[in-house]
Amino acid sequence: MGADTAQREPLGRPTRLLAASRRCELMPYASYLHGGRRRVGRVEHRSDGDHLVPLLGLVEIGRDTPTEVLAGAPELRRESVPVGQVHLLPVVPAPDKIICVGLNYHTHVEESRRDLPAYPVLFTKFASSLVGAHDEIVAPPESAQVDYEGELAVVIGRAGRRIPRERAAEHILGYTVANDVTMRDHQYRSHQWLQGKAWERSTPVGPYLAGPGEVDVAAARIRTEVNGAILQDASLVSLIFDIPTLIATISEFTTVLPGDLILTGTPGGVGFRRDPQVFLEDGTTVTVTIEGVGSLSNRVRREAATAGASTSPAGSGDRGRTA
């Protein structure tokens, strides 16, 4: 393998880091705000609810917390705090890259009346798009077609370029839950989707980072509920392009870095394709749950129009296309 191939794990890691790496496989983590401080904590499931045990020297999961650093950070057990007393941030608050996959479930391709893609459909978001697992989703006044998309998100833990599919697992820090909220009437203003996908404060990611050993991504179910009604329900086995393929494909054209997010696509059942259509309104609650990973639940808040702003007319989108 050449210099631009996947980075190899150094030989002879200290025993403490090897043990910590096994801990990372078993324990979920979170980025959170408490007492005005940003911290990273290991999640402890206790009889009286989840607690966060902060890790020394870490302020958020991201580029500075590759697998070995996250796994090896000392715990500050005396500063443990109940999850209910903190503000959960996006699992990765400031990723270098957010790369999303469209049309990656058979059911979603079928409802969109499109041919199966031969290559992953990819687009990006920005860090400013992200919100935490219980933050409000901000629906902009410019869109009348705010849609939900429950998704599994992969968090990169080790940098690499041109990563072979068979070595992709070495670069996964863990998994989390995402809702790829989409402004459909803006998405289809051109053949590119960026303008419908990257609105500020619209994409919840969380609540926790689940280690690879905690999740059976070949069997877990993903469900999306809108005001308590289940509108998406599928198995992750239905992915057209699996996670190793996505990592290999993406790392072919860009170096993936610790903290990078890959949103793997949404199953069928999106509001845009329903009859009648279902869009998110002010006060709507959206919950996305993935077995073994977690659940995020967010209330939608319609942002007030500012001077000079205009609202897109309802029904202006193309019903034949979704991502």
N, C-alpha and C positions, 0 to 999 in steps of 0.2 A: 504494500500500500504506500502511496506517495505522501508528500507533506500536506497535501490538501484533502486527505481522506479523514475519516472519523478519528477523533482524538482517543487514544488508548488510555485506560486507567493505569497509573503508575504502579510498578511492582513494589512489593514489600511495604504496603501501607501498615502503619502501627496497629497493634491489636485493638486499641481503644477505638480507632476509626472503623475497623471492621465490625466491632460490636455495635457501634453507633449506626453503621449502615444498615445492620439488621433491624435496629430500632426504627429507623426511618421507614423500612418496609412495613412495619406493623402499626405505626402511630400516625394519626392525622395531625396537621398543623394549620395555623391560621395567622393572617396578618390582621392586627387590630389596633385600636386607639383606646388608651385608658389613662386617665389623669393627665391629659394633654401630651402623652408620649406615644409614639408609634412603636410597636413591638411585634415580635414573632413569638407565638406560643405553641407548645405541644398540647393537644387536646386530651384531657383525661375524662373518661366517662365514669361518673360517680353516681351513687344512689340518689344524691340530692341535685343531680343535673351536671351538665358538662362544665368543666373548669379549664382554664388556660394556664399552663406553666410557662412563664416567659423564658426565653433563651438569651443568654448573656451576649451582648454586643450586636444583636440583630434587630433591625428596625422594620424590615419588611422582606417578604419573599420576593426574589427577583434575580437580577444579574449577579449580585454579590453573594448569592446563596446557592451555589452549585451543590450537588448531592452530598459531597463530603463535608462541606461547611455546615449545611443544615443538620446533618446527622451528628456531627461532632461537637456542636455548640453546647456548653455546659448549661444545665437547668438551674433556674432560681426558684426553687420550690417554695420558699417562704413568701414569695410574691405572687403565688397562685391566686387567681381571681375567677369568680363565676362568669360564664359567658354572658349571662344576662346583664352584667354590669359594664360591659365593654361595647364599643362600636366596632363591629366587624367590617373591615375594609375589603375591597376586592382581594382575592387570594394573592394575586400579583398586582399591586397597585400601579406599577409603572413599567410594564414590559417593554423590551426593546421592539418586539414585533408581536402583532396579533394577526394571525393568518387564519382565515375562515374558509370552510369548504361548503359549497352549494351542491344541491341535488345529489346527496350521498346516501340516500335510503331508497330502496326500490319503491316503497309506497309513495314517497314524495315525487319521484320521477313519474310514476303512473298518474298521480292526481294532476301533475303539471302537463300531462300529455306530451312528454318529450321522450326522445330516444335515450337509452342508457349512455352516459358519458364514457368515452374511451380514455379520458384523462381527467383528473380531478379539476373541478371548477373552483378557482381560488379567488379570493378578494381579501381586503384588509380592513381593519378598524384602527382607531387610535386609542392611546391610553386614556384620553379625555372622555372616551365613550363609556368607560367602565364605572360601575357603582357596586356597592356591597350587597351581600345576600339579603338584607332587609331594608335597604335604602329605597327611596322612591324612584320609579322609572319616570323620567321627564318626557312627556309627550309634547312635541313642539306644536305651536299654533299653526305652523305652515302645512301640517299633514293631517288629513282626515282618514288615513288608512294605516293606523299603527297596529302592527301584527306581532304575534308571539312566535318564537321558535326555540323550543327546549333542545339543549345540546349537551353532549359530553365534551369537556375541554381537557386537552392534554397540556401539562406543564413540563417544559424541557428542563433537565437538570444538569446536562453536560453538553458543552459546546461541540459542534461537529459540522463538517462539510462533506457532501457526497457520502452520506452514511448508507452502507449496505442495508437492505431490508432486514437481513438476519441479525444485524447488530443494533437495530433501532431501539430495542428495549433498554440497552445500556444508557440511553440518553433521556429516558423518561424519569422525571422527578416524581410525578404523580398525576392524579386526575382531580377535576372539580366539575361543578355544574355551571352551566351558562344559559342565558336566555338571549338569543340573537334577535333582539327586537328590531323590527324593520319597518320603515316608512314606505309602504308599497307604492304610493303615488309618486314618490320621488325616485324610487329604485328604477322605475321604467321610463324615466325621462330620457335615458340614453341606453346604449347597449352595455355600458359599464354600470356596476351596481353601487359604487362607493357612496354616491349622494343619498342613497336610501338606507345605508347600513352603518354609517359612522357618526350619527348624531351624538351630541354630547349628553352624558349622564343617562344613557338609554340601555346599557348592556350589563345586567347583573352577573357577577361571577363569584361563586363561593358555595357554601360558607367556609368549607375546609378543603385543604389539600389532602387527598387520600393517597397513601402510598401504593405503588403497583401491586404489592402483595395482598392488599386489602380488597381488590376489585377483580372480579371475573368479567372482563369486558366482552367475553364471548357469549355471556348468558344474561347479564344484567338487563333489567327493563328500565325504560325511560318514560315518564308520564308528565304531561302538562295539564294543569287545571286552571280554568278561568272562572273565577267566582264559584269555585267548588265543583264545576262540571269538568269531567275528564275529556279533553279534546285531542290529546295525543297520547298514544299508548303503543309502545313498540319495544322490540328487543335490539340490543346493540349488535347482535349477530347479523342484523339486516343491513349493516353498512356495506355499501358497494366497494369502496376503497377502505381497507382496514388501516389501523393506526400505523403499523410498520411501513405500509405502502405510502401513507401520507408523509411520514417523516423522511423516507428515502426521496420522495418526489420533491418536497420543499427544500431539503438540504442540498439538492442538486444545483439549485440556482442561488441559494443564499446560505450563509452560515447561521445555523440555529444556535441560540445562546441561552444560558440558564435564565429561567423566567419567561421565555417566549411562550405564548399561548397559541395552541392550535384548536380552533372550534371545529368539531368533526362533522357538522351537518345536522339537519333536523329531519325527523320522520314525517310521514303524511299526517294531515289533520290541521294544517295551518288555516288561520281564519280567512285568508284571501281566497282559498279554494272551496270554502264551504258555501252551501246554498240554503239559507241566506248567508252572506258573508258575516264574519265575526271580527270586529276590530276592538282594540282596547280603548276604553273611555276613561274620563276622569273618575277616580274612585274604584276602578276595577282592581281586583287582586289576582295576580298570576303566580302560580306555584309550579316549579319544576323539580321533580324528584328522580334521582337515579339510584337504583339499589346498590348499596355498598359504597356510595360516594357521598350522598347527602341530599339536602333539599334547600332550595332558596325560595323565598316568598316575598313578593314586592307589590306595593300599591302604586297605581299609576296616578300621576299628578299632571294635569294639563297646564302647561306653561302659559302665562298670560301673554297676549300679543303685545308687541312693542310698537311704537310709532313707525308707520310705514310698512309694517309687516302685513302680508296677505296670506290667507289660508287656501290651500289647494282644494278644489271642488271635490266633493265625494264622488266616488265611482269613476275617477279619471284613470285608474290603473288598468293594466292589461291582465284579465283573468287567466290568460293562457300561460303565464310565466310566474314561477315563484322560485325562491332559492332556499 
